[in-house]
Every structure is written in structure tokens, then in C-alpha cells.
Amino acid sequence: MLSFGAFAFAAPGMLALLLALPVIYWLLRLIPPLPKLVRFPAIRLLIGLEPAEQTPMKMPWWLLLLRLLLAAALILAVARPLLNPQAELPGRGPLMLVIDDGWSSAPGWATRIAHAERLIQRAERANRPVVLTGTAPAPLDAPTVRRGAMRPDEARTLLRAFRPKPWPTDRAAAVTAIDQMQVDPAAYVVWLSDGLEDEGAPRLTERLRRFDGLQVLLPDQATTPLLLLPPAAEGRDLKVRALRPVADGPRKTAIQASDEQGRVVARIDLDFAASATQGEGVLAIPAELRNRMARLDIEAQGGAGSTILLDERHRRRPVAILGERATAGGQPLLQEIYFLERALDPYVSLSIGDRESVLTRNTAVLLIPDGAAPSANDREEIAKWIERGGIAVRFAGPNLAQGSDNLVPTPLRLGDRALGGVMSWGEPSALAEFPPNSPFLGILIPKDVRISQQVLAEPTPDLADKTWARLADGTPLVTAEKRGQGYLVLMHTTANTGWSNMSLSGLFVNMLQRLVTLSRGVAGDGVNKALKPWRTLDGFGRLGAPPAGIQMLPADAGETFLPKPSSPPGLYGDENAQVAFNIGGRIQPPKPLVLPSGVTTDRLSEGGETDLSRWFLLGALLLLLADLLISLWLRGLLPRALRFSRAAPAALLLAAAMTGAPDVQAQQLQPPQRPTTQTSTPQEKPGPPPLTEEQALKGSLDMRLAYIITGDKEVDDISKAGLEGLSEILRNRTSVEPADPVGLDLERDEPRLYPLIYWPVTATQPALSPRAQAALDRYLRTGGIIFIDTRDQQMSFDRPAGGNPDLKRLLAGVETPPLQTMPPDHVLTKAFYLLSDMPGRWQGGKLWIESGNGRVNDGVTTIVIGSNDYAGAWAVDQRGRGVMPVSPGGETQREMAFRFGVNLVMHALTGNYKDDQVHLPDIMQRLRR
Amino acid sequence: MAAPSTLNRSLELAGTLPALMVAADRVAATVIQGVHGRRRVGQGDAFWQYRPYRDGDSASQIDWRQSARSRNLFVRETEWEAAASVWLWRDASPSMQYASLRNIDTKAVRAEVITLALASLLTDAAERVAVLGTGMRPITGRLAVRRVAETLFDETRDSTRTPPSLPPMVPLPAHGTVVLVSDWLDPLEKIEDIIRYYASVGVRGHLVQVLDPAEEDLPFDGHVKFEGLEAEGQHTIRRVETVRTAYGARLAAQREGLQRLARPANWTVHLHRTDRPAQTVLLSLYLAMADLRRLTVA
């Protein structure tokens, strides 16, 4: 490899061919180009002429340069040029790639694979075998692959099939696998690590260091894996936490919550402080949305570790209250159920009923107010239900105080204790701080909560452990006992305001919510039996059908579940109810990888070398095409349209493409832009459009009639045919000999070359652009005549021509002079023929002309507006017969229409000449006198 | 070939000049009597002048009505009316089918336009025209131009025969006029034969040389292989720019030779380039052929 900074050649031997360039140069100079072939009638005069100088015909320098470039490009292409070349791999043995492909490798996986591919490419160039191994256990359904040294291209195929796994790496097992592979000890090892420490890491490092060379690649901050923990309910909100292995400065991420269809229902920011490895965010969303949430993801991470699947436990809990709803006539403020309902209603789905109805339903928490007084049978059922995972919260009251039963967490003393009553010496008591084992820990205790009456627990040795809240004097207020999977909780005071004012405070609400949170969703369902895998996560955090061979989740999986090939994270259960198992919270918090000193490390890098051969080949191909075209052109074999002027060959070499040529020519033809005359043209109106030479010649060499192209093909064809017919009449009868009429597109063409413009009004023509308006204004000001034909005589018998809405629309913005109907002695009636009527296809209708009494523009009107569809009358076919019928006068009327047309053209060309002629006798009279 | 359009263009062109009456200075008896006056006494229908009876005049020449008004006898003299016959020819050989640029006519089209315009001018003046070498009799009248055009186009329509690049030598009456339109690039000796042949019988002639601008300027550069249009073969020139002067000299020599041949026979030579308007050469022909004395009065 031959390297020049960021540029290198993989096959520098081929560069020796560059030595052949001078030879090519010499040969090219020696071979004259083929002569241009020209057909020439006067060849007889040329025969025998031979130049005096005898210098050999030389190839033009630019063609020579082009061909040398072509040869050079080809030679450079075969020398395999590389941009940003990678250095040679150290060592001589095989290349061994150890890739961490656990859950933590999903962020930046593409970079990891690209990096590995480049390493394989380098090994391929050095002809060294490649060993490829991952550190995570393979999935159960993975095909068995050949281990050990293989060809680089095989390794590349294998690498492309690599995927991150949804479980942690097992580096200890990887060491065993490496030992079994019996890799050549001279191997150079690159470990693409995920940067996380685990128990096997030191062993793996030690094992890898025994090879010839070791490089460890660490992820940078953006690709460092984050671990999302299951959210904790905090009141109405969900508290979301994520962990990172190393506190390397502040990091901003976001959590998004999506429902089962994958729609994002909420998104919050989750920021890591500069020195914290844990980031927190609070997902405050309405309960309805919260129940729809199916998963949480760290945005833009994409991995099993940054995904939390949500199940029933994270939803609104079904809570039941034992008892019956108070009737409408009751006193609600005395009802216990009323307070419980008010405290819980927004957060949970409540149901009220007797034992049978509430326990047959899915219920997470059962509230037993004192008034419910469950029977012995009920108590037995409730106790069984608690064993299966239910949480029962019992409230004390007069009934319980009268006679205790066995459905209490701790034995109670008979009777109650009143504090601060009339008969009492003490004050109503406040609450003490919650003990550390209490689920209520952290709830702020309002200062004004007072308990005035309670039931007392018998002091037992384990009473302190069972107490979750106590009064300031140390007597228990809340006691609880874990029974089986569930809890039995007793509030030692009432749920209404009878014994305390606690049920009026926020404390009551918070405590009840904590209790609900304690529950495990639909208690007693699913956890006690083995669960089938329903949907599992893959390494990228995508939920899919479970791979084959996954085991049933044992009943005690709640405690023992560890993500591994036989039990990947995902949803277990059936289509009715699923339990989510996530990586977050099941594995050790991530810690940064510790490497012994002396191990070279590097970062994963995105960019690599680029093979430029194909670009050089493409360049050579383009040059070849250009050369072909130039050769054709030199020999005169290109079509004329593609020919350049004789001065262009150097430009042609640069352009190397023939497509640009017409543009260049068109621009050359345009006259230089005139300086705009500021005085006559207002600022906002654009200057006259440049005339091309072709247009100028066409318009000025011959007199032509013009019509406005309206865009309506039928109308335009009639306009053209009409003006052709009129032109023919003019040629036959008068000394005006117009050439073929032209169509004008006001938006593009310049009208000033034409003395008379015919403009049929259509409903479809769009209003004029300011540029066209300016052009039209200029035309009218400088003496042009526009003949506007509204063509609506047959439908508007007496409507004035100015009343046509399309006409108004089209003329808006054009400075139209004031109009009047044509007086009967106007020069239009006598410019050539003496006419009294001006019919077109229709008869009648007034002709509107500029009113100015002959003072403006020497009495020549600039605008003539008629409505009789004149072009329709003038339009004749090739045999001179009318195209469209004329009514009501038939051919006589058509003749009159032609005569009017002749008069109009005469008026346009001679102005008021005929008007002056009228005065001739008077003038002669005067002169004679 | 778009015959009607060429005809129209020719008529248009001819329309810009007044009718052309060929000066017939040396009219002899062979000249077919024409229909327009020559501003001198001669045979014709139009009254010219009365003159007193002289001895020798036949009695039938006396205008009795005029004589009856006075004591003398008057003879009624008519104006001499005579028409000239003009034979037209234009080169239709393949070498005329050439235009170096897209937007100019080929030499052949231009030659036809000139020929037909001339025919139109001549017939407007009631002269007789015919196409040389076709056996067509000189005719006049409005239809004559159309006949000439048809004859010209019939000639080229026959694709099996390559039209010759030189005019045919056919016997013509003396004092006729020929107008020959060609590029006149053939060897001078051959052209001399033609001029000699016609001049020897007293036919007047006008040569029109129609050349493409490329033939005049040789606007090529570098290595060029030239190929003739009439199977003259190919000729390669390594650097055309070096022979441009020599080529120009040769072309000048050719023209000089044409003039040299034409002058003693009192023929005229008119040069024309296809990138210039045809009016100029038509005007030049007109001036050479017209009876200018008559024109000034008219």
C-alpha cells in the first residue's frame, strides 16, 4: 500500500503503468486525427491545392490532454485508490474479533458492525484468516455455525447475520468457547466491547491478552448502553428511572410511552446530571392514557435493555369495597364507603358489592369498612383470597371494637380507646413519623390530622414489625401482616370522620394509594402457575413471536427470572392476561468495564476508507464519451444542431457534455440588456423582455398581424385562421401584404413589433402577470392598436362590451383609456371601404373605441372592442371558403366582415389619413384662393 | 420539390420590379412581332403619328378620315411593336443541391427563383420566354410563367437522369437572348464553347453565377476531407486555413475568366451569393436587359 496522507493506493504496482503515459503522449501526437468530412461543390477548385508548410497535422492540445487524462484515470483506477486508508493490521496471525453482543450492544450496533467489517476488509487485504465470536449466549433457535478461523468473506457473511441478544453477555462462557476454538496464539485480537463490567470480564481480558495483540474498542457516550428500570407508581404519576454505567457528564435522553399499536402516548425528558449514574423522570399522564400504555422506551436507543414492557401491575388497579352503596336518601357524609370512594375514585377502578360479587371479579385490593362486618364465611373466603395475593384493608370501628375476629393482622383488645373526649384526660393524638419498614414512608404528614379514637392491638413480640404507622404516643395506627402472596392490613380507626379527621386529609388518600400500589395487579392470577411465552423482545427491543424452544416460565419466576436464551424478556401468559418480564431491575446495575493497564483501547469509529476505483472508472468512462463526441464533431458527423461555434472546443473539453450547448447559444443571441429608462418606466414595472434576434427578424422583416394566444386551443386556431384569411384578403385587394400571422403569448413575447393585435376574450385565459401588463401598457402608449373581441354578441344583446366580466378581469391592471361607442363618422368607417355596419360572425353590437375627440394619439384609437367574433368570420380554409357559419347575413355579411377587417388594418397602418382626405376639397379651395 | 412555393416566391420577387422589356436594339426580321410599342414607327396596331403622304406610299396607307379634314393627304403610321424571345436555363446538376447553412437556400432553389422571377418580369412585358434545351416554343402571357415552372420541374423530376452542369447547345434564332443561371464552376474551356456557339449566331446572353457563401469564403479549418457532389472524388487538405488565399485566387480567376469570355460577345456576367437577397441579382439582370430609354419615360 502506497499512502499520501488521506489518500493511498492498494495496488501501487499498477502505478508503474503511468510510465507509459509519455509513450501514449508520443503516439497520440504522431497519429493525426481523422479529417473532418465536408461535402463541397467547388471541390474542383480545391484539387491540387496543397499547403506550402509541411508540418504534420497535429492533434489539438486539448484533445491530447483529454486522452492523456483518460489513460491516467484508467491507470489510477486499476491501482485501487483509497480515501482515508486504514493502516495495516498489526501482527501476522489471524484476526480475531470478539464482539459483545448482549443487550447492551444494541445502541450503536450498526457502527459496531461497520467497524468490524472494515477490520475484516483489512484482514482480507492482508490475506489473513478471521475468527469471529460473540460473548453472549446464542439464541436457542440459532443455526450452528462453524467456529474458528475462516476466510474473511465467510466471516463477513457471518458478521452480517450477527444480532444483539436480549440478555446479558456471559464472558466466562466466551472464554471457554475461545479455548475450544484453538486459535493460533499469534492472532491479533480486537474486542468490540460494550464497555460494561461483569464477573467474567477479568477472565476474558486475561485470556485475550495471551494472544499476540489486543485492542479493546469502547463505546463513546452516545453509544453507551442505558438500562431502563421498571417504573414505580407515585400517586397518579409513574416515576421512570434509568441507569448508566459511568457518570461521564450530563446526558439528555427522553422516554416515550407507547400503546399496543405502537402509537406514542406520552414522552418525557430524562436527564442525567453530570455526576449521576441514575436519571429520573416523572410520567404525569391521565389515568386513561396510562392504562393504554404498553411499553416504555428510551428514545433513540433501541435495545432490549432500554425497553420496559408494562403489564397489569402498572395499570389502574381494580379495587373493591365490601358493603353496599348508600341509598339516595342516606346521609353520605356519615357513610364510610363515601369517603373511600372519594379517596380512590380517580386512581383506581372501583366496584362496590358483597363478598361474592367482588371476589369473583378480578380484584387487586379489597377494602372492608367497619360497617360491612363480614360474616365468618366471608372471612374465610377473604383469607383464602389474601393467600393467593390479594390485599385486604380493614377499617376499625364500633363493630370491630365490640368483638374482634381472626381477620386482623394482630390480636386486638376488646373495646376502643378514646382520646380527648369529654370523658378523657388526653388530647386527640397526631401521627408519628412512619417506621422505616412502612410502605407509607415518605408521605408528608399534615400537622392537623388528629386521631380521637382507635382500637388497640394486644402487644405481641412482632407487633413492631407489623406496624406501618403509629400515633405520636407509639400505639399502632396501621398494622399489616403478610399472608401468603398477599397482605392483610388493618386501619385502627374508621374510614369516616367518626373517630378521626384523617379521612378528610390528603394523608388518607396517599396512604390508600400506597396500599393499592402494593398490590400486584389482578391478585392471584397467573403467578401461581407456569406461564407460556406470549411475545418476546429481540435484541433491538422489538416485540415478536417467541422463538422456538423457550421454556415455560415457572410459577416463582417473579423472584428468579433472569434473562437468558431459554427465558428472554417479554410478555408471558396468553392473549387474555400477560405478565411482563423486563431486563431492567432483573440484572445488576451496569458498571464500567475495568481493564488492566497496558491494554490498548480505541473508540468505535463511523467513517472508514473509501474505495475510489469506481469513481475513477466512471470518470474515465465520461472522458471516453466526451472523446467520442469530440471525435464525431471534429469529423463533422454530429448533427448541425449540436455543433458549436468554431471557438468552443476548449469550453467543450471543460463541459464534457453536449447538453449545455443550446443554452449557451441562446444566451449569446440575446442582445445586451438595455439600461432601464427610469423616467418613463415606473419602478415596479419590469423592463421590456429581451427580444431574441429570431423574433426581432420575424416581426420586423415583414408586416404581420398578431393575435393573443389565449390558451384555449380552439379559439387560438380560429384566431390564426381568421387572421390568415384577413391577410389573404389584404394581399389580394390592397397594397398591404402581410406575412403569416403570429400568435403572441403576452407573458413571453414582445408585442411592440406588431401594428395590430387581435385579442379574443375567453373565460379560461388567466389574468395577466404584472410583466405582461407592463408590456401591454408600453405597447398601447407607443402607438399599438389592440382589437379586443369579446365574441359574446350572441348572448348579450344589449350589454355594453365593457360589461363582460372576463374582459374586466383580463384588462385589470392595464391602463385602459376611456371608451365610447364608435361615432358613425369615425375613420374606421372609411379607411378603405365605406361601411355603415361592422359585422363579424354576428351582426349588431356596438364597437367601442377610445374616446378622445381626436386629440390623443392624433385621433387614432389604441383600443377597439367589438363583440361580433370577427376572427370566426374571417377564418377561411385552404380553398378560401369560410370555416364557420355567419349569421344572419350569410356570405354577404362575411364580405362585410372582411371589409371591416381591411378598414381596421388600414386604420392601424395609416392612422387618420382618410380623415384628413375628407378635408382635401376645402384645403384645395383655400389654396386656390 | 415544392414547386408552387418556389413559383410563389418568384412571383413575389418579380412583383417588386416593373415589367421587364428586353431592349431590342438590333431587331431583325426574324424577331417575332410583339405586342408592345418600341416608340418608333413600325408594324403594329397602335397609332403612332400622321405624316404627309409621300410618293411611294401605297394608297391603302392613306388615312382617308384625317385627309378629309384638310387638303393634304395623310398617312397613318403605327408604332412598331415587337417582342423579344428569351431562352432561360438554370443548372440543376447535383452540385447545385448545396447549402452550407441551414437557414439559407440551396443554390438550386435560388437559381430557380431567379429564373422564374425573370420569366415573370418578362411575360409581364409581353416578351416571350422559353426554357432552353427543352424544345419549348417561346410563349407569353400569364400562363407562360407557370409553363416555364412546370417545364423546369419536369426536368428535375426525372431522377434517372443527372441534369448536366452546362447548358445544352441548341440552335436558336439570331438576336435571341439567353439567360444562363449556374454556379459556373466548370472548366473555362467548356464554358467558352457554349458562349462561342451562341454568340456566333448573334444570340445575346447573360450569365448568372450563383454561389454558396461557403464556396466563396471556404470557412473551414484544420484537417478536412472534401468530397464533391458530382463524383469528382475526394480531396484531403491538412490545414484548410493555409489554402484559403489560394482558393480565393482560383475562384477570382474563374470569375475573371468568365468575364473575359463574356465581354467580347457583349454578354454580361452577374454574381450572386445565396445568403444575399435575390432582388439584387434580379435588379442587376434587369438593368442589363431592360430598354432603359423606355423605362425612364414610363
Interface residues (C-beta under 8 A of the other chain):
Chain A: P32 P33 L34 P35 K36 L37 V38 R39 F40 P41 A42 I43 R44 L45 L46 I47 L49 E50 P51 A52 E53 P56 M57 L634 G636 R640 R646
Chain B: S95 M96 Y98 R102 K107 D183 L185 D186 P187 L211 D212 A214 E215 F220 D221 G222 H223 V224 K225 F226 E227 G228 L229 E230 E232 G233 H235 T236 I237 R238 R239 T242 V243 A246 Y247 R250 L251 Q254
